[in-house]
Amino acid sequence: MKIIRLKNVMETTGLARSTIYKYISLDLFPKPVSLGGRSVGWLDAEVQAWIVSKVCERDGVSE
C-alpha cells in the first residue's frame, strides 16, 4: 500500500485543500490516515477508486 500526502492528493484530484476536507466531512471522499502527530495521508488506492467512481458517475456506468 502507498500513502500519499495532501499535496499529492490535491495534484491527483485537482481539488483544493478546503474542498477535500469539505468532501471528507460530507462522507464524499476517503478519510485520511493518521501518521502520528498532526500528519495525515491518504491511501493512494482509495483516492484512485474515488476518481474512478467520479468517471463512472459521469458516464452513467455502475462500478
Secondary structure, 3 states (H helix, E strand, C coil): CCEECHHHHHHHHCCCHHHHHHHHHCCCCCCCEEEECCEEEEEHHHHHHHHHHHHHHHHCCCC
